[in-house]
């Protein structure tokens, strides 16, 4: 006599003896237990992968913002250098602490950044023109404009450095070097703070153009 189950076949001897012969069937876990194990494993994998996924998505957004700002700063530096190269040099002396020709260059850079929305508070508060340069270093003037992003009380200064006696090329030629520096504040610093020691990164772009006058 044979009894058939879903997992194995058990053979019993004739004569009513109910002791199975050669019973080697292993116990089978219920289907519901197996499903619970699979679901628990999937939930654990999702919990491990979720922070990495969030970091990846946030990183893409924030890094694209920094790259976009860097491109806009590069464009502003190039425009300022091109404009500076056409300016007269009659007022460019180390004794002139604030040449009028350079104020126009600073305005060109500032307006480019304001128009591209790099400076959220342009033409407001202390983020206005004209601005007096710092101490003159040879034929290099440094202009610092503060308060251009009211969301941050520190590390929000725009710095424009104009060197009217830069030497470049072969044979050597006098050029104007314009350097623009402005911080990029990470929007999701609480998420990516493990990658950066501060909530901002200082970006800098330079452009050089031969003096035409």
C-alpha positions in Angstrom: 0.0 0.0 0.0 1.3 3.5 -0.9 0.4 6.9 0.3 1.6 9.9 -1.9 2.2 13.3 -0.5 3.2 16.5 -2.2 6.8 16.0 -1.2 7.6 12.3 -1.2 6.2 8.8 -1.4 6.0 6.7 1.7 5.7 2.9 1.5 4.1 0.8 4.2 4.4 -3.0 4.5 1.4 -5.3 4.1 -0.5 -6.6 7.1 -1.5 -3.4 8.7 1.9 -2.3 10.0 1.8 1.5 9.9 5.5 2.0 10.3 6.8 3.4 7.0 9.7 1.6 5.4 12.7 3.8 4.2 11.1 7.1 5.3 13.8 9.6 4.2 11.5 12.6 3.5 12.9 15.9 4.9 10.5 18.4 6.6 9.4 21.1 4.2 9.0 24.7 5.4 5.5 26.1 4.9 5.1 28.4 1.8 4.1 31.4 4.0 7.4 31.2 5.9 9.4 31.2 2.6 7.5 34.2 1.4 8.1 36.1 4.6 11.8 35.3 4.3 11.9 36.6 0.7 10.0 39.8 1.6 12.3 40.4 4.5 15.4 40.0 2.4 14.0 42.4 -0.2 13.1 45.0 2.4 16.6 44.8 3.9 18.2 45.2 0.4 16.0 48.3 -0.2 16.9 49.8 3.2 20.6 49.4 2.3 20.3 50.7 -1.2 18.0 53.7 -0.5 20.7 56.0 1.2 23.1 55.3 -1.7 20.4 56.1 -4.2 19.5 59.4 -2.5 23.1 60.4 -2.3 23.5 59.6 -6.0 20.4 61.7 -7.1 21.2 64.6 -4.8 24.8 64.6 -5.9 23.8 64.8 -9.6 21.6 67.8 -8.8 24.1 69.7 -6.7 27.1 69.0 -8.9 25.2 70.1 -12.0 24.4 73.3 -10.2 28.1 73.9 -9.4 29.1 73.1 -12.9 26.5 75.5 -14.3 27.7 78.3 -12.0 31.3 77.7 -13.1 30.3 78.0 -16.8 28.5 81.3 -16.1 31.6 82.6 -14.2 33.8 81.6 -17.1 31.6 83.6 -19.4 31.7 86.6 -17.2 35.5 86.5 -16.9 35.9 86.2 -20.6 33.5 89.1 -21.2 35.4 91.2 -18.7 38.8 90.4 -20.1 37.7 91.2 -23.7 36.2 94.5 -22.5 39.3 95.3 -20.5 41.6 94.7 -23.4 39.9 97.5 -25.3 40.1 100.0 -22.5 42.8 102.7 -22.6 45.8 102.4 -20.3 46.3 106.1 -19.7 45.0 105.8 -16.2 46.7 102.5 -15.4 49.5 103.4 -13.0 50.5 101.9 -9.7 49.8 105.2 -8.0 46.2 105.3 -9.1 44.2 103.4 -6.5 40.9 103.3 -8.5 41.3 103.7 -12.3 38.0 104.7 -14.0 38.7 102.4 -16.9 38.6 99.3 -14.6 35.3 100.3 -13.0 33.7 99.6 -16.4 35.3 96.2 -16.5 34.0 95.4 -13.0 30.6 96.5 -14.1 30.7 94.2 -17.1 31.6 91.2 -15.0 29.1 92.1 -12.3 26.2 92.6 -14.8 27.0 89.3 -16.5 26.8 87.4 -13.2 23.7 89.3 -12.2 22.0 88.6 -15.5 22.7 84.9 -15.3 21.3 84.8 -11.7 24.6 83.8 -10.1 24.2 86.8 -7.7 20.7 86.5 -6.1 20.9 89.9 -4.4 22.6 91.9 -7.1 21.9 95.6 -6.9 20.5 95.2 -3.4 22.0 96.0 0.0 25.8 95.9 -0.1 25.9 94.0 -3.4 26.0 97.1 -5.6 28.3 99.1 -7.8 30.6 101.1 -7.8 33.0 99.5 -5.4 36.5 100.7 -4.4 39.4 98.3 -4.9 41.7 97.0 -2.2 45.3 97.9 -2.0 47.1 98.0 -5.3 49.7 95.3 -6.0 51.8 96.5 -8.9 49.2 96.9 -11.8 46.7 94.5 -10.2 43.5 95.7 -8.6 41.2 93.6 -6.5 37.5 94.4 -6.1 35.4 92.7 -3.4 31.6 92.9 -3.4 29.9 91.4 -0.4 26.3 90.4 0.5 25.4 89.0 -2.9 23.4 86.1 -1.5 21.3 86.9 1.5 20.7 83.2 2.3 24.2 83.1 3.8 25.8 85.6 6.2 29.3 84.5 5.5 31.3 83.2 2.5 29.2 85.1 -0.1 31.8 87.6 -1.4 32.3 88.2 -5.1 36.0 88.9 -5.9 37.2 90.3 -9.2 40.9 90.6 -9.8 42.2 92.6 -12.8 45.8 92.4 -13.8 46.6 94.9 -16.5 50.2 93.9 -16.9 50.0 90.2 -17.3 52.6 88.7 -19.7 51.6 85.9 -22.0 52.6 84.2 -25.2 55.8 83.9 -27.2 57.0 86.5 -28.1 55.8 87.9 -24.8 52.9 90.4 -25.0 51.2 92.5 -22.3 47.7 91.2 -21.6 44.9 91.8 -19.2 44.1 88.9 -16.8 40.6 88.9 -15.2 39.9 86.4 -12.4 36.4 86.0 -10.9 35.9 84.1 -7.7 32.6 83.3 -6.0 31.5 80.5 -3.7 29.0 77.8 -4.6 26.9 76.8 -1.6 25.8 73.1 -1.6 22.0 73.0 -1.4 22.0 69.5 0.1 25.0 69.8 2.3 23.4 67.7 5.0 23.3 64.8 2.6 26.8 65.2 1.0 28.7 66.6 4.0 30.8 63.4 4.1 32.3 64.5 0.7 33.1 68.1 1.6 34.5 69.7 4.8 32.4 72.9 4.4 28.9 73.8 3.0 30.5 75.8 0.1 33.2 75.5 -2.5 35.0 78.5 -3.8 34.9 78.6 -7.6 37.3 80.6 -9.7 37.6 81.4 -13.4 40.2 83.4 -15.3 40.5 84.8 -18.8 43.3 86.6 -20.6 43.2 89.0 -23.6 45.9 90.9 -25.3 45.9 94.7 -24.6 44.8 96.5 -27.7 45.4 100.0 -26.5 
